[in-house]
């Protein structure tokens, strides 16, 4: 591969200059705006394609020299130079508004070849030009670009091909299964390559419309993954930092394939998520207190945890429940109902002395789960009361899990965390993942606080809608959406 750099008043002009010199068979490596206001792009091209481009350039040069020799008049030479500049600007204008015609012709030619291999008819006339369609979500870019020029001729061709297809069907039956599989694999590979090329074409002028930050320009190859991640609600500073890291570390060859780009980006994100493995050791007592704002689902989540530990694992652990939520109407009744169904011990306490006694009475349990009253992050009095329970027994280690809703925007999640952090947060637990399509806010909080996440609640059903947190699960939700089950 050979690397070349071009500059212009805009990235489109720089790209037009590269296209004029190297043709179409090159890949854009990077794009950036220089301090003098000019734009610079770096491209890579194979040696074979470079030789072909140089040969074409030499032919063009000889042609121009011939024209120049025939016209020694200064006015004519100036006119020739002006025409060249006009042609370059027109090329840049066309690149901004439409798909490149030669690329479209390459696509149509490839579709025709695939159709011939597959034995199906196509309406694309060989090596002929056709109007370039607008790509929309509702249309198929390849099929919509196929426009017959002569309906009568195409009708005759389709009838002839139908007869040929019938005559070839007997021959195909005699072919071995392995040869058919090889043909299908070749066709599938060509189709995948075309789909990837179409994505790149759609995004090829991303830099003109895309984000421009201090020294960071998102190349068109990353446009799709950038849009997905930005729409997820991820914090802007985190997204830009991850993009910068990806641009610096991703091998150039991987940038030619959108699937590889997404896979690489997924791996980068996965390594930035902290998840805590479930502690199922029976050698130590596990005391977990759920704290958080009102209405995030602490009581329902506690019931799911109780059912998980006592019924759903390979070993049925002894579970006890303590509730401090005597303020909310029905909260105690709700827990009483779950405890009765699961035959679990439950204690209701109102002060720290009762709390210490309840912990002592449940010391035979493998897990003690503590439900607390919901508190606004701005209610300092309730937070101080919760802190007194956390520190009630200095000889008892309580694992404090901050429960938050996935529907809360990142700025509010960060505010909630910093307020509740006075309780000594050990893990994060997120609920209501089924009520949103954006999970970048969860990623940003985990990445920002460096606190591990323990569980994800993905629905209201007790006890099933609770997942042990993993980095893979969160990143899959962020990039592909939630898939329950």
VEXDREN-2710 file (C-alpha; in Angstrom, 1 decimal):
% VEXDREN-2710
k/r/px/py/pz
1/UNK/0.0/0.0/0.0
2/UNK/1.1/3.5/-0.8
3/UNK/0.1/6.6/1.2
4/UNK/-0.6/10.0/-0.3
5/UNK/-1.6/13.4/1.1
6/UNK/-3.8/16.1/-0.6
7/UNK/-4.9/19.5/0.6
8/UNK/-7.7/21.8/-0.5
9/UNK/-9.9/24.7/0.5
10/UNK/-12.4/22.0/1.5
11/UNK/-12.2/18.2/2.0
12/UNK/-14.3/17.8/-1.2
13/UNK/-11.7/19.7/-3.2
14/UNK/-8.9/17.7/-1.7
15/UNK/-10.8/14.5/-2.4
16/UNK/-11.4/15.6/-6.0
17/UNK/-7.7/16.2/-6.5
18/UNK/-6.9/12.7/-5.1
19/UNK/-9.6/11.3/-7.4
20/UNK/-8.1/13.1/-10.4
21/UNK/-4.6/11.8/-9.8
22/UNK/-5.3/8.3/-8.4
23/UNK/-8.7/7.4/-9.8
24/UNK/-11.3/5.7/-7.6
25/UNK/-9.4/2.7/-6.2
26/UNK/-8.1/4.3/-3.0
27/UNK/-9.2/4.3/0.7
28/UNK/-9.4/7.4/2.9
29/UNK/-7.1/7.0/5.9
30/UNK/-7.7/10.3/7.8
31/UNK/-9.1/13.8/7.3
32/UNK/-8.3/16.9/9.3
33/UNK/-8.5/20.7/9.2
34/UNK/-5.1/22.5/9.2
35/UNK/-4.3/25.5/11.2
36/UNK/-4.3/27.7/8.0
37/UNK/-7.9/26.8/7.3
38/UNK/-7.1/24.3/4.6
39/UNK/-8.2/20.6/4.7
40/UNK/-5.9/17.7/4.4
41/UNK/-6.8/14.1/3.6
42/UNK/-4.5/11.0/3.6
43/UNK/-5.4/8.1/1.3
44/UNK/-3.9/4.7/0.7
45/UNK/-3.8/2.8/-2.6
46/UNK/-2.4/-0.6/-3.7
47/UNK/0.7/-0.6/-5.9
48/UNK/-1.2/-2.3/-8.7
49/UNK/-4.0/0.3/-8.7
50/UNK/-1.3/3.1/-8.5
51/UNK/0.4/1.8/-11.6
52/UNK/-2.9/1.8/-13.5
53/UNK/-3.6/5.4/-12.2
54/UNK/-0.2/6.6/-13.3
55/UNK/-0.6/5.0/-16.7
56/UNK/-4.0/6.8/-17.2
57/UNK/-2.4/10.1/-15.9
58/UNK/0.5/9.7/-18.4
59/UNK/-2.0/9.2/-21.3
60/UNK/-3.9/12.3/-20.2
61/UNK/-0.6/14.2/-19.9
62/UNK/0.4/13.3/-23.4
63/UNK/-3.0/14.3/-24.7
64/UNK/-2.7/17.7/-23.0
65/UNK/0.8/18.2/-24.4
66/UNK/-0.5/17.4/-27.9
67/UNK/-3.3/20.0/-27.4
68/UNK/-0.8/22.5/-26.1
69/UNK/1.5/21.9/-29.0
70/UNK/-1.3/22.5/-31.4
71/UNK/-2.2/25.8/-29.7
72/UNK/0.7/28.0/-28.9
73/UNK/-1.6/31.0/-28.5
74/UNK/-1.4/32.4/-24.9
75/UNK/-5.1/33.0/-24.8
76/UNK/-5.8/29.4/-25.8
77/UNK/-3.4/28.0/-23.1
78/UNK/-5.0/30.2/-20.5
79/UNK/-8.4/28.9/-21.6
80/UNK/-7.2/25.3/-21.2
81/UNK/-5.9/26.0/-17.7
82/UNK/-9.3/27.6/-16.8
83/UNK/-11.1/24.6/-18.1
84/UNK/-9.0/22.3/-16.0
85/UNK/-9.8/24.3/-12.8
86/UNK/-13.5/24.4/-13.7
87/UNK/-13.5/20.7/-14.2
88/UNK/-11.9/20.1/-10.8
89/UNK/-14.4/22.3/-9.0
90/UNK/-17.3/20.7/-10.9
91/UNK/-16.0/17.3/-9.8
92/UNK/-16.0/18.4/-6.2
93/UNK/-19.5/19.8/-6.6
94/UNK/-20.7/16.5/-8.0
95/UNK/-19.1/14.5/-5.2
96/UNK/-21.0/16.5/-2.7
97/UNK/-24.4/16.2/-4.3
98/UNK/-24.6/12.8/-5.9
99/UNK/-23.1/9.3/-5.9
100/UNK/-20.0/9.0/-8.1
101/UNK/-21.1/7.7/-11.5
102/UNK/-18.1/5.4/-12.0
103/UNK/-18.8/3.8/-8.6
104/UNK/-22.4/3.3/-9.5
105/UNK/-21.4/1.7/-12.8
106/UNK/-19.0/-0.6/-10.9
107/UNK/-21.9/-1.6/-8.6
108/UNK/-24.2/-2.3/-11.5
109/UNK/-21.6/-4.3/-13.3
110/UNK/-21.0/-6.4/-10.1
111/UNK/-24.7/-7.0/-9.7
112/UNK/-24.9/-8.2/-13.3
113/UNK/-22.0/-10.6/-12.8
114/UNK/-23.6/-11.9/-9.6
115/UNK/-26.9/-12.4/-11.4
116/UNK/-25.2/-14.4/-14.1
117/UNK/-23.5/-16.7/-11.6
118/UNK/-26.8/-17.2/-9.7
119/UNK/-28.7/-17.9/-12.9
120/UNK/-31.2/-15.1/-12.3
121/UNK/-32.3/-12.3/-14.7
122/UNK/-31.3/-8.7/-14.3
123/UNK/-32.5/-5.6/-16.0
124/UNK/-29.1/-3.8/-15.9
125/UNK/-27.8/-3.4/-19.5
126/UNK/-24.1/-4.2/-19.8
127/UNK/-21.7/-1.3/-19.6
128/UNK/-24.4/1.3/-20.1
129/UNK/-25.1/4.4/-18.1
130/UNK/-28.3/5.0/-16.2
131/UNK/-29.8/7.7/-13.9
132/UNK/-28.4/7.7/-10.4
133/UNK/-31.1/7.2/-7.8
134/UNK/-31.4/8.9/-4.4
135/UNK/-30.8/6.5/-1.6
136/UNK/-33.6/6.3/1.0
137/UNK/-34.5/4.0/3.8
138/UNK/-37.6/2.8/2.0
139/UNK/-35.8/1.9/-1.3
140/UNK/-33.2/-0.7/-2.3
141/UNK/-30.2/1.3/-3.6
142/UNK/-29.2/-1.4/-6.1
143/UNK/-32.6/-2.4/-7.3
144/UNK/-34.0/1.1/-7.5
145/UNK/-31.0/2.2/-9.7
146/UNK/-31.9/-0.5/-12.3
147/UNK/-34.0/1.3/-14.9
148/UNK/-34.8/-0.4/-18.3
149/UNK/-34.3/1.7/-21.4
150/UNK/-36.2/-0.5/-23.8
151/UNK/-39.1/-2.4/-22.2
152/UNK/-39.8/-4.4/-25.4
153/UNK/-36.2/-5.5/-25.7
154/UNK/-36.0/-6.4/-22.0
155/UNK/-39.2/-8.4/-22.3
156/UNK/-37.7/-10.5/-25.1
157/UNK/-34.5/-10.9/-23.1
158/UNK/-36.4/-12.1/-20.0
159/UNK/-38.4/-14.6/-22.1
160/UNK/-35.2/-16.0/-23.6
161/UNK/-33.5/-16.2/-20.2
162/UNK/-36.5/-18.0/-18.7
163/UNK/-36.2/-20.6/-21.4
164/UNK/-32.4/-20.9/-20.8
165/UNK/-33.1/-21.2/-17.1
166/UNK/-35.4/-24.1/-17.7
167/UNK/-32.9/-25.8/-19.9
168/UNK/-30.1/-25.3/-17.4
169/UNK/-32.2/-26.6/-14.5
170/UNK/-31.5/-30.2/-15.4
171/UNK/-27.8/-29.5/-15.7
172/UNK/-27.7/-27.9/-12.3
173/UNK/-29.3/-30.9/-10.7
174/UNK/-26.4/-33.0/-11.8
175/UNK/-23.9/-30.6/-10.2
176/UNK/-22.4/-31.6/-6.9
177/UNK/-23.7/-30.0/-3.7
178/UNK/-20.2/-28.8/-3.0
179/UNK/-20.0/-26.7/-6.2
180/UNK/-23.4/-25.2/-5.4
181/UNK/-22.3/-24.3/-1.9
182/UNK/-19.1/-22.7/-3.3
183/UNK/-21.2/-20.6/-5.7
184/UNK/-23.5/-19.5/-3.0
185/UNK/-20.6/-18.5/-0.8
186/UNK/-19.1/-16.5/-3.6
187/UNK/-22.5/-14.8/-4.2
188/UNK/-22.9/-14.1/-0.5
189/UNK/-19.4/-12.6/-0.3
190/UNK/-20.1/-10.4/-3.3
191/UNK/-23.4/-9.2/-1.8
192/UNK/-21.8/-8.4/1.5
193/UNK/-19.1/-6.5/-0.2
194/UNK/-21.6/-4.5/-2.1
195/UNK/-23.7/-3.7/1.0
196/UNK/-20.5/-2.5/2.7
197/UNK/-19.6/-0.4/-0.3
198/UNK/-23.1/1.2/-0.2
199/UNK/-22.7/2.1/3.4
200/UNK/-19.3/3.8/2.6
201/UNK/-20.9/5.7/-0.3
202/UNK/-23.7/6.9/1.9
203/UNK/-21.2/8.2/4.4
204/UNK/-18.4/9.4/2.1
205/UNK/-19.0/13.0/2.7
206/UNK/-19.6/12.6/6.5
207/UNK/-16.7/14.9/7.2
208/UNK/-18.5/17.8/5.6
209/UNK/-21.6/17.3/7.8
210/UNK/-20.1/15.5/10.7
211/UNK/-18.8/16.8/14.0
212/UNK/-15.6/18.9/14.0
213/UNK/-13.9/19.0/17.4
214/UNK/-10.6/20.3/18.6
215/UNK/-8.2/18.3/16.4
216/UNK/-10.8/15.4/16.0
217/UNK/-12.6/14.8/12.8
218/UNK/-14.7/11.6/12.5
219/UNK/-13.9/9.9/9.1
220/UNK/-16.8/8.6/7.0
221/UNK/-15.9/5.0/7.7
222/UNK/-16.9/5.6/11.4
223/UNK/-20.1/7.6/10.6
224/UNK/-22.5/4.7/11.3
225/UNK/-21.0/3.7/14.6
226/UNK/-20.7/7.3/15.7
227/UNK/-24.4/7.9/15.0
228/UNK/-25.4/4.8/16.9
229/UNK/-23.2/5.7/19.9
230/UNK/-24.2/9.3/20.0
231/UNK/-27.9/8.4/19.9
232/UNK/-27.4/6.0/22.9
233/UNK/-27.1/9.0/25.2
234/UNK/-23.4/8.5/25.9
235/UNK/-21.6/11.6/27.4
236/UNK/-20.0/13.7/24.7
237/UNK/-16.6/13.7/26.3
238/UNK/-16.6/9.9/26.6
239/UNK/-17.7/9.4/23.0
240/UNK/-15.0/11.7/21.7
241/UNK/-12.3/10.1/23.8
242/UNK/-13.3/6.6/22.7
243/UNK/-13.4/7.7/19.1
244/UNK/-9.9/9.2/19.4
245/UNK/-8.7/6.0/20.9
246/UNK/-10.2/3.9/18.2
247/UNK/-8.8/6.0/15.4
248/UNK/-5.4/5.8/16.9
249/UNK/-5.4/2.0/17.5
250/UNK/-7.5/0.5/14.8
251/UNK/-5.4/-1.1/11.9
252/UNK/-6.0/0.6/8.6
253/UNK/-7.0/-2.6/6.9
254/UNK/-10.0/-3.0/9.3
255/UNK/-11.5/0.3/8.3
256/UNK/-12.5/-1.0/4.9
257/UNK/-15.3/-3.2/6.4
258/UNK/-18.1/-1.7/8.5
259/UNK/-18.7/-5.1/10.3
260/UNK/-15.0/-5.1/11.4
261/UNK/-15.3/-1.5/12.6
262/UNK/-18.3/-2.3/14.7
263/UNK/-16.7/-5.4/16.1
264/UNK/-13.5/-3.5/17.0
265/UNK/-15.5/-0.6/18.6
266/UNK/-17.6/-3.1/20.6
267/UNK/-14.4/-4.6/22.0
268/UNK/-13.1/-1.2/23.0
269/UNK/-16.3/-0.4/24.8
270/UNK/-16.5/-3.7/26.5
271/UNK/-13.1/-3.3/28.1
272/UNK/-14.3/0.1/29.6
273/UNK/-17.2/-1.4/31.5
274/UNK/-16.7/-2.6/35.1
275/UNK/-18.9/-5.6/36.1
276/UNK/-18.8/-7.5/39.4
277/UNK/-19.2/-11.3/39.4
278/UNK/-21.8/-12.7/41.7
279/UNK/-20.5/-13.7/45.1
280/UNK/-22.0/-17.2/45.8
281/UNK/-19.5/-18.2/48.5
282/UNK/-21.1/-19.8/51.5
283/UNK/-18.1/-19.2/53.7
284/UNK/-19.0/-15.6/54.3
285/UNK/-22.2/-13.8/55.2
286/UNK/-23.5/-11.4/52.4
287/UNK/-25.4/-8.4/53.6
288/UNK/-26.7/-6.2/50.8
289/UNK/-28.5/-2.9/51.2
290/UNK/-30.4/-1.4/48.3
291/UNK/-30.4/2.4/48.3
292/UNK/-31.5/5.0/45.7
293/UNK/-34.1/7.5/44.6
294/UNK/-37.9/7.0/44.9
295/UNK/-39.6/5.0/42.2
296/UNK/-36.6/3.1/40.7
297/UNK/-37.9/-0.3/41.8
298/UNK/-35.8/-1.2/44.9
299/UNK/-38.5/-3.3/46.5
300/UNK/-39.2/-5.3/43.4
301/UNK/-35.5/-5.8/42.7
302/UNK/-35.0/-7.0/46.3
303/UNK/-37.8/-9.6/45.8
304/UNK/-36.0/-10.8/42.6
305/UNK/-32.7/-11.1/44.4
306/UNK/-34.4/-13.0/47.3
307/UNK/-36.0/-15.5/44.8
308/UNK/-32.8/-15.9/42.9
309/UNK/-30.7/-16.8/46.0
310/UNK/-33.3/-19.0/47.6
311/UNK/-34.8/-20.8/44.6
312/UNK/-33.1/-20.3/41.2
313/UNK/-29.4/-21.1/41.8
314/UNK/-27.9/-24.6/42.0
315/UNK/-27.9/-24.3/45.8
316/UNK/-30.8/-22.9/47.8
317/UNK/-29.3/-20.3/50.1
318/UNK/-30.9/-19.1/53.3
319/UNK/-32.2/-15.6/52.8
320/UNK/-33.5/-13.0/55.3
321/UNK/-35.1/-9.7/54.6
322/UNK/-35.0/-6.4/56.5
323/UNK/-37.1/-3.4/55.5
324/UNK/-36.5/0.2/56.6
325/UNK/-39.2/1.5/54.3
326/UNK/-42.0/2.2/56.8
327/UNK/-42.9/5.5/55.1
328/UNK/-44.3/4.3/51.8
329/UNK/-47.9/2.9/52.0
330/UNK/-47.9/-0.7/50.9
331/UNK/-44.2/-1.2/50.8
332/UNK/-44.1/-3.5/53.8
333/UNK/-47.2/-5.4/52.6
334/UNK/-45.5/-5.9/49.2
335/UNK/-42.4/-7.4/50.8
336/UNK/-44.5/-9.5/53.3
337/UNK/-46.3/-11.0/50.3
338/UNK/-43.1/-12.0/48.6
339/UNK/-41.5/-13.3/51.8
340/UNK/-44.6/-15.4/52.5
341/UNK/-44.6/-16.9/49.0
342/UNK/-40.9/-17.8/49.3
343/UNK/-41.1/-18.8/53.0
344/UNK/-38.4/-16.2/54.0
345/UNK/-37.8/-14.4/57.3
346/UNK/-38.6/-10.7/57.3
347/UNK/-38.1/-8.0/59.9
348/UNK/-39.3/-4.4/59.9
349/UNK/-37.2/-1.8/61.8
350/UNK/-37.5/1.9/62.5
351/UNK/-34.2/2.8/64.3
352/UNK/-30.6/1.7/64.4
353/UNK/-31.0/-0.3/67.6
354/UNK/-33.7/-2.5/66.1
355/UNK/-31.6/-2.7/62.9
356/UNK/-28.6/-4.2/64.8
357/UNK/-30.9/-6.7/66.6
358/UNK/-32.5/-7.7/63.3
359/UNK/-29.0/-8.4/61.8
360/UNK/-28.2/-10.5/64.8
361/UNK/-31.4/-12.5/64.6
362/UNK/-30.7/-13.3/60.9
363/UNK/-27.1/-14.3/61.4
364/UNK/-27.9/-17.9/60.3
365/UNK/-28.8/-16.6/56.8
366/UNK/-26.4/-16.8/53.9
367/UNK/-27.8/-13.6/52.4
368/UNK/-29.5/-10.6/54.3
369/UNK/-31.2/-8.2/51.9
370/UNK/-32.1/-4.7/53.2
371/UNK/-34.8/-2.6/51.6
372/UNK/-34.6/1.2/52.3
373/UNK/-36.9/4.2/51.9
374/UNK/-36.6/6.0/48.6
375/UNK/-34.9/9.3/48.9
376/UNK/-34.4/12.3/46.6
377/UNK/-30.7/13.1/46.1
378/UNK/-31.6/16.6/47.4
379/UNK/-33.1/15.3/50.7
380/UNK/-30.1/15.5/53.0
381/UNK/-32.0/14.4/56.1
382/UNK/-33.0/11.1/54.7
383/UNK/-29.5/10.5/53.4
384/UNK/-28.1/11.1/56.9
385/UNK/-30.6/8.7/58.3
386/UNK/-29.6/6.0/55.9
387/UNK/-25.9/6.6/56.7
388/UNK/-26.6/6.0/60.4
389/UNK/-28.0/2.5/59.5
390/UNK/-25.0/1.7/57.3
391/UNK/-22.6/2.6/60.1
392/UNK/-24.9/1.1/62.9
393/UNK/-22.6/-1.9/63.6
394/UNK/-18.9/-1.3/63.0
395/UNK/-18.3/-5.0/63.0
396/UNK/-20.7/-5.7/60.2
397/UNK/-19.7/-5.1/56.5
398/UNK/-22.8/-4.0/54.5
399/UNK/-22.5/-4.0/50.7
400/UNK/-24.3/-0.9/49.5
401/UNK/-25.9/-1.1/46.1
402/UNK/-27.1/2.1/44.5
403/UNK/-30.2/1.3/42.4
404/UNK/-31.0/3.7/39.5
405/UNK/-33.3/3.7/36.5
406/UNK/-31.9/3.3/33.0
407/UNK/-34.5/5.9/31.9
408/UNK/-32.6/8.6/33.8
409/UNK/-30.4/10.9/31.8
410/UNK/-26.7/10.9/32.4
411/UNK/-26.4/14.3/34.1
412/UNK/-29.1/13.2/36.7
413/UNK/-27.4/9.8/37.2
414/UNK/-24.2/11.5/37.9
415/UNK/-25.9/13.9/40.4
416/UNK/-27.6/10.9/42.1
417/UNK/-24.3/9.0/42.4
418/UNK/-22.3/11.9/43.9
419/UNK/-25.1/12.6/46.5
420/UNK/-25.5/8.9/47.6
421/UNK/-21.7/8.3/47.5
422/UNK/-21.6/9.5/51.1
423/UNK/-23.0/6.1/52.0
424/UNK/-20.0/4.4/50.6
425/UNK/-21.4/2.9/47.3
426/UNK/-19.9/-0.6/46.5
427/UNK/-21.9/-1.5/43.3
428/UNK/-24.4/0.0/40.9
429/UNK/-27.6/-1.7/40.0
430/UNK/-29.8/-0.5/37.0
431/UNK/-33.5/-1.2/36.6
432/UNK/-36.1/-0.5/33.8
433/UNK/-33.8/-1.5/30.9
434/UNK/-37.0/-2.6/29.1
435/UNK/-38.4/1.0/29.2
436/UNK/-35.7/2.7/27.1
437/UNK/-33.7/2.2/23.9
438/UNK/-30.7/4.3/25.0
439/UNK/-28.0/2.8/27.3
440/UNK/-25.1/5.2/26.7
441/UNK/-26.0/7.0/30.0
442/UNK/-25.4/3.7/31.9
443/UNK/-22.1/3.2/30.2
444/UNK/-20.9/6.8/30.9
445/UNK/-21.8/6.6/34.6
446/UNK/-19.9/3.2/35.0
447/UNK/-17.0/4.5/33.1
448/UNK/-16.9/7.9/34.9
449/UNK/-17.3/6.5/38.5
450/UNK/-15.2/3.3/37.9
451/UNK/-17.8/1.5/40.1
452/UNK/-18.8/-2.0/39.1
453/UNK/-22.3/-2.9/38.1
454/UNK/-23.8/-6.0/39.7
455/UNK/-27.3/-6.6/38.2
456/UNK/-29.6/-5.4/35.4
457/UNK/-33.4/-5.5/35.9
458/UNK/-35.0/-5.9/32.5
459/UNK/-38.7/-6.1/33.4
460/UNK/-41.3/-6.3/36.2
461/UNK/-41.7/-10.0/36.4
462/UNK/-40.5/-11.6/39.6
463/UNK/-38.1/-13.4/39.7
464/UNK/-37.1/-13.9/36.1
465/UNK/-36.4/-10.3/34.8
466/UNK/-33.0/-10.0/36.5
467/UNK/-29.7/-10.5/34.8
468/UNK/-26.3/-10.7/36.3
469/UNK/-24.4/-7.8/34.9
470/UNK/-21.7/-8.4/32.3
471/UNK/-19.9/-6.0/30.0
472/UNK/-21.0/-7.9/26.9
473/UNK/-24.7/-7.6/27.8
474/UNK/-24.5/-3.8/28.3
475/UNK/-22.5/-3.2/25.1
476/UNK/-24.9/-5.4/23.1
477/UNK/-27.8/-3.3/24.4
478/UNK/-26.0/-0.1/23.6
479/UNK/-25.2/-1.1/20.0
480/UNK/-28.0/-3.5/19.1
481/UNK/-30.8/-2.8/21.6
482/UNK/-32.2/-5.0/24.4
483/UNK/-33.0/-8.6/23.6
484/UNK/-34.8/-10.3/26.5
485/UNK/-34.3/-14.0/27.1
END
